[in-house]
Amino acid sequence: MRYISAEAATGSHTDNKEPSSATTASSYPDQAQVLEMYRDKESVIGINYRGQKRELHGCVNDAKNVKKFLIKRFDYKAENIFMLTDDSSNPHHQPTRANIIDAMHWLVKDAKRHDSLVFHYSGHGGQTKDLDGDEVDGLDEVIFPVDYKWTGHIVDDEMHKIMVKHLPRGCRLTALFDSCHSGSALDLPYVYQTTGRERGHSEVTPSHWKEKYTDADVVSDANTLLKFNPAHCNKSQISWSGCMDSQTSADTWEAGAAVGAMSYAFMKSLTDKPQQSYQQLLGSIRSILKKHYSQKPQLSASHHIDTTREFIM
């Protein structure tokens, strides 16, 4: 199980203006130029907590598998993927609290229109008392660095502030959390069902919706291989999580290897059927998992999205 009690662990849109007469078609970049303008960046984190009391087994494999998946399936560049795993001999690649925070800042640093960003975390997750009143259930979601016993956990409010709040318009962030209690790990106010409809309530309190909400529309009508359509690219944050806030997420074995159930199901679904809508993908992931696990993966967003559109990263 990927859960630790936080207290126990720590001890306590462009303007619609008409172009001027001087403006010509040559003023606008063609597709090749646009492709040169955007970047892919990914932060991938897997923590097994080797030698610690609540050691896991599949999280490092998750990180390495996700890295390979992004390169093979979505044509991401290996040099743009920053991976932290606790089997690394390089101290700068260890998933310490400081390095994870640095990886988050690195991911969004100099982010601009058309950039595609991915954040993947596989490891322990938990909950702690909400101190600012933004959680309906009174509990913040947290993730645990490899050195959490000495440096503490990382709260969802901090992750939202670093990776979501200041992203520029036209930039996409897709996050995948394979950890316990991760349903609202980025504090995104819109949560979706497999029917494509928004869930009846959000985990964000009404008084904090404006703070967590972004007015831009989701990237849509995109060719998966190009990752975006310049005519429809607005700021978007999409989060896939392994379970509801109240659930745990499984560390398991699939195809003879230790893996996280959510990471495995996400990659298996897109490998078996590369082109799916957001709605279809959510349903497929849940279908894969419900055969053996009770966890219920969640799809959330920083704004309303059309879940019948094709999923892109």
Secondary structure, 3 states (H helix, E strand, C coil): CCECCHHHHHCCCCCCCCCCCCCCHHHCCCHHHHHHHCCEEEEEEECCCCCCCCCCCCHHHHHHHHHHHHHHHHCCCHHHEEEEECCCCCHHHCCCHHHHHHHHHHHHCCCCCCCEEEEEEECCEEEEECCCCCECCCEEEEECCCCHHHHCCEEHHHHHHHHCCCCCCCCEEEEEEECCCCCCCCCCCEEECCCCCECCCCCECHHHHHHHCCCCCCCCCCCCCCCCCCCCCCCEEEEEECCCCCCCCCEEEECCEEEEHHHHHHHHHHHHCCCCEHHHHHHHHHHHHHCCCCCCCEEEECCCCCCCCECCC
